[in-house]
């Protein structure tokens, strides 16, 4: 057997064994994080400090209301003015976090990529950042109550939300 044939044979064996590069791009460092169990004990109303919430809201946080459902862990945090609130959510999708974020991004009007696992949306009355974190999806939303106002600087709001989303992601 020539060296060329030996190298080709070794390459075929490695490819069939699943070693080497992932040409389909299906594996990623985000997928390797096994954090699904965090979901079972997550408290979204306690996951961020008052200072982190104030930075994201642009004012002091008001009341926090837990809004967990069968499919997500969530908390609504009012701004002190009562004009808007943050909505913090954590989801453990059955389809996988990366797939869920890709689906949500595709379905969202005006979605903008932040990185490979994160996107944002900013409109008149709502802005949010959504990211895959291992087996979980973290979303941080800023929402005006009806008649409460509108977002005039979407990029600045998204930047504040991104900072909070990153802090939450570190805890998941």
Secondary structure, 3 states (H helix, E strand, C coil): CCHHHHHHHHHHHHHHHCCCCCCCCCCCHHHHCCCCCHHHHCCCCCCCCHHHHHHHHCCCEEEEEECCCCCCEEEEEEECCCCEEEEEEEECCCCCHHHHHHHHHHHCCCCEEEECCEEEEECCCEEEEEEEECCEEEEEEEEECCCCCCCCCHHHHHHHHHHHHHHHHHHC
